[in-house]
Amino acid sequence: MIDTRMIGDVRVTRIHEYSGPTHDPKFLLPDLSQELLESNREWMSPHHWIPLMNKLILTVQLWVVHAGSNIIVVDTGVGNRKPREGMARMHNLNSLVLEWLEAAGAPPDKVTHVALTHLHMDHVGWNTRWLDGRWTPTFPNARYYLPQDDFLFCESGRNKQEGLDVFGASFEDSVMPIVDAGMSVMLKPGMEIGDCLQVEDARGHSPGQVAFRIRSRGEEAIFSGDICHNPIQIVHPEINSGYCIWPDQARKTRMEFLASSADRETLVLPVHFGNPYAGFVRREGAGFRFEPLLW
């Protein structure tokens, strides 16, 4: 459930909330044909796709960054006991994420920053927990960094439009309690978090999605949110997820991200990839391939 790697002087730890064959390919990646999926069977199976079920593997994970005296949680998963009736796999979870965070050296009261790539329900859930009859900030001494354009999109009510239920009830139970407590900071590209995370524009999947880049002692890693849901989008970057709000911008962002990651040899730390959950983008001819990380 916990893997750790050093990026220069920065310690990065992966916290596993859940993983499994959850999605029909045509639902998660509607641009992906069955023929194209079959042609990638050799490397996609069994860690990213289960052919016998024809289901894509989807993981939900949190990342913890230790940099000097700062302890930063990047994205906060689904959360426990969150009512998600429309998403059975996320409804009323009861996991040990808090215990795993403590085991990783990030007990909630010691976390200094919470950095969110975007505000979809599977990235904000552990912002809060049910305590004393209300949704209470999980990390009481942290500042929570919320992508401003995602927040404004939801605050205006556009997240409730048909087809945008991926924001769901999480805005009310996992975002607004943070804002109401005065613990939020509105996040824009170009900012820095905790003296180690550079905030970069990654919009398209959501209106305000960002990525967080670490640089330390000549090494780089990037928390990429949902620029890619599945590594087949590295090989075929024209493929969007069904949740991309601005499809053309999502493809543009993905292409720029892949080129930069390959050229800079940046370790890519996404939220949803299957085992081993992270890796490198390598150039192959005119395109790209995925090289899994050996933890």
C-alpha positions in Angstrom: 0.0 0.0 0.0 3.0 2.3 0.4 6.0 2.9 -1.9 8.7 5.5 -1.4 11.3 7.0 -3.8 13.8 9.9 -3.5 13.8 12.7 -6.1 17.1 14.3 -5.2 16.6 15.4 -1.6 12.8 15.1 -1.8 11.0 12.0 -0.5 7.9 10.9 -2.4 5.6 8.3 -1.1 2.6 6.7 -2.8 -0.5 5.8 -0.7 -2.8 3.3 -2.3 -6.6 3.9 -1.7 -7.9 1.2 -4.1 -7.2 -0.4 -7.5 -9.1 -2.8 -9.7 -10.7 -3.6 -13.1 -13.5 -1.0 -12.8 -14.2 0.5 -16.2 -15.5 -0.5 -19.6 -13.0 0.9 -22.1 -15.8 2.6 -24.1 -16.9 4.4 -20.9 -13.6 5.6 -19.6 -11.9 6.2 -23.0 -14.7 6.5 -25.6 -12.1 7.4 -28.3 -10.4 4.0 -27.9 -11.5 1.3 -30.3 -11.6 -2.3 -29.3 -9.2 -3.1 -32.2 -6.7 -0.6 -31.0 -6.9 -1.9 -27.5 -6.4 -5.5 -28.7 -3.3 -4.4 -30.7 -1.7 -3.2 -27.4 -2.6 -6.4 -25.4 1.0 -7.5 -24.9 2.0 -4.6 -22.7 -1.5 -3.5 -21.4 -2.4 -6.8 -19.9 -2.6 -7.5 -16.9 -1.6 -4.3 -15.1 -3.7 -1.8 -17.1 -6.4 -3.9 -18.8 -8.0 -7.3 -18.0 -8.9 -8.9 -21.4 -11.1 -11.6 -20.0 -13.3 -9.0 -18.5 -12.6 -6.3 -21.0 -12.1 -3.8 -18.1 -9.5 -1.2 -17.7 -7.6 -1.1 -14.4 -8.2 2.2 -12.5 -6.3 3.1 -9.3 -6.9 5.9 -6.8 -3.9 7.0 -4.9 -2.5 9.9 -2.9 1.0 11.2 -2.9 3.0 12.4 0.0 6.0 14.8 -0.3 8.6 15.3 2.4 10.7 18.4 1.6 12.6 19.9 4.5 10.1 20.6 7.2 7.2 20.5 4.8 4.8 17.5 4.5 2.6 17.9 1.5 -0.3 15.6 0.4 -0.9 15.8 -3.4 -4.6 14.9 -4.2 -6.7 13.3 -1.6 -8.6 10.4 -3.3 -12.2 9.4 -2.6 -12.3 9.6 1.2 -14.2 7.5 3.7 -17.9 7.4 4.1 -18.6 9.8 1.3 -22.1 9.4 -0.1 -21.5 8.7 -3.8 -24.7 6.9 -4.8 -24.0 7.3 -8.5 -20.5 5.8 -8.2 -20.9 2.4 -6.5 -17.1 1.8 -6.4 -16.7 5.1 -4.4 -19.8 5.0 -2.3 -19.2 4.9 1.5 -15.6 3.6 1.4 -14.0 2.5 4.6 -10.3 2.2 4.0 -7.2 2.6 6.2 -5.8 5.7 4.4 -5.3 7.7 7.6 -3.3 4.8 9.1 -1.2 4.5 5.9 -0.6 8.2 5.9 0.7 8.0 9.5 2.9 5.0 8.5 4.3 7.1 5.7 5.3 9.9 8.1 2.3 12.1 7.3 -0.1 11.9 10.3 -3.0 14.4 9.5 -2.0 17.0 12.2 1.6 17.1 10.8 0.7 17.8 7.2 1.6 21.4 6.2 0.1 21.6 2.7 -2.6 19.9 0.6 -2.1 20.4 -3.1 -5.0 19.4 -5.5 -4.4 19.0 -9.2 -8.2 19.4 -9.8 -11.5 19.2 -8.0 -13.0 16.0 -9.3 -14.5 13.8 -6.6 -11.7 11.2 -6.6 -9.1 13.8 -6.0 -10.6 15.8 -3.0 -12.3 13.2 -0.8 -9.8 13.1 2.1 -9.9 16.9 2.4 -12.5 16.2 5.0 -13.8 13.5 7.3 -17.0 13.1 9.3 -16.4 14.3 12.8 -18.7 15.6 15.5 -21.7 15.5 13.1 -20.1 17.5 10.2 -17.5 17.3 7.5 -14.3 18.6 9.2 -10.9 19.3 7.6 -8.8 16.1 7.8 -5.5 18.1 7.9 -6.2 20.7 10.6 -2.8 22.5 10.4 -2.5 22.6 6.6 -3.2 25.1 3.9 -5.3 23.6 1.1 -4.4 24.7 -2.5 -7.4 24.6 -4.8 -7.1 25.3 -8.5 -8.9 28.6 -8.9 -10.6 28.0 -12.2 -12.0 24.7 -11.1 -13.3 26.4 -7.9 -14.9 29.2 -9.9 -16.5 26.7 -12.3 -18.1 24.8 -9.4 -19.0 27.8 -7.4 -21.0 29.1 -10.4 -23.0 25.9 -10.5 -21.6 24.7 -13.9 -20.4 21.5 -12.3 -24.1 20.5 -12.0 -24.7 20.5 -15.7 -25.6 17.2 -17.3 -22.5 15.0 -17.9 -20.4 16.8 -15.2 -21.3 14.6 -12.3 -17.6 13.8 -11.9 -17.5 16.8 -9.6 -20.6 15.5 -7.9 -21.4 16.2 -4.2 -17.8 16.4 -3.4 -17.8 20.2 -3.9 -20.1 20.5 -1.0 -18.7 17.9 1.4 -15.0 18.0 0.5 -14.2 21.5 -0.8 -16.6 24.1 0.7 -15.9 23.0 4.3 -12.2 23.9 3.6 -13.1 27.3 2.2 -15.6 28.0 5.0 -12.9 27.2 7.5 -10.6 29.8 5.9 -8.0 27.2 5.1 -7.9 27.5 1.3 -5.5 29.2 -1.1 -6.6 29.7 -4.7 -4.1 28.2 -7.0 -2.8 29.5 -10.3 0.0 28.3 -12.7 3.3 29.9 -11.9 2.9 29.6 -8.1 5.1 27.5 -5.8 3.9 25.3 -2.9 6.1 24.4 0.0 9.3 25.6 -1.6 9.4 22.5 -3.8 6.3 22.2 -6.0 6.1 24.3 -9.2 2.6 24.7 -10.4 2.0 24.2 -14.1 -1.0 24.7 -16.4 -2.7 21.4 -17.3 -6.2 22.5 -18.1 -8.5 20.6 -20.5 -9.5 17.6 -18.4 -11.0 20.2 -16.1 -11.1 24.0 -16.5 -8.3 24.5 -13.9 -6.3 21.3 -13.7 -2.7 21.9 -12.8 0.4 19.7 -12.5 3.1 19.9 -9.8 6.8 19.6 -10.7 9.6 18.7 -8.3 13.2 19.5 -9.1 16.0 18.5 -6.8 19.7 17.8 -7.3 19.2 17.3 -11.1 16.2 15.0 -10.8 12.6 15.7 -11.8 9.2 14.3 -11.1 5.7 15.6 -11.9 2.4 14.9 -10.3 0.2 14.8 -13.5 -3.3 14.5 -12.2 -5.6 13.2 -15.0 -3.6 14.4 -18.0 -3.6 10.6 -18.7 -5.9 8.1 -17.0 -4.3 5.1 -18.6 -0.8 4.6 -20.1 -2.4 3.8 -23.5 -2.9 7.6 -23.7 0.9 7.9 -23.8 1.1 5.6 -26.9 -2.1 7.2 -28.4 -2.2 10.8 -27.0 -5.2 11.6 -29.2 -7.4 9.5 -26.9 -9.3 11.5 -24.3 -11.2 10.2 -21.2 -14.9 10.6 -21.2 -14.4 13.2 -18.4 -12.4 15.7 -20.4 -14.4 19.0 -20.3 -12.5 20.7 -23.1 -11.4 17.8 -25.5 -9.2 19.8 -27.8 -7.4 21.5 -25.0 -7.0 18.2 -23.2 -5.2 16.7 -26.2 -3.0 19.8 -26.6 -2.0 19.6 -22.9 -1.3 15.9 -23.2 0.9 16.2 -26.2 2.9 19.1 -24.6 3.2 17.1 -21.4 4.4 13.9 -23.1 7.0 15.8 -25.1 8.3 17.6 -22.1 8.4 14.6 -19.9 10.3 12.5 -22.5 12.8 15.3 -23.2 13.5 16.1 -19.6 13.4 12.4 -18.4 10.8 13.4 -15.8 9.3 10.7 -13.6 5.5 10.8 -14.1 3.4 10.4 -11.0 -0.3 10.0 -12.1 -3.3 9.2 -9.9 -5.0 6.4 -11.9 -2.4 4.1 -13.5 -2.2 0.4 -12.7 0.8 -1.4 -11.2 3.5 -0.1 -10.9 1.5 3.1 -10.8 4.2 5.5 -12.2 6.9 5.6 -14.8 8.7 7.4 -17.6 7.7 8.7 -21.0 10.1 7.6 -23.7 10.2 8.7 -27.3 9.7 5.9 -29.9 9.9 7.0 -33.5 7.5 9.9 -34.0 5.5 8.9 -30.9 5.9 7.8 -27.3 5.9 4.7 -25.1 5.5 4.1 -21.4 8.4 2.7 -19.3 7.1 1.5 -15.9 9.0 2.6 -12.8 10.9 0.0 -10.7 10.3 1.2 -7.2 
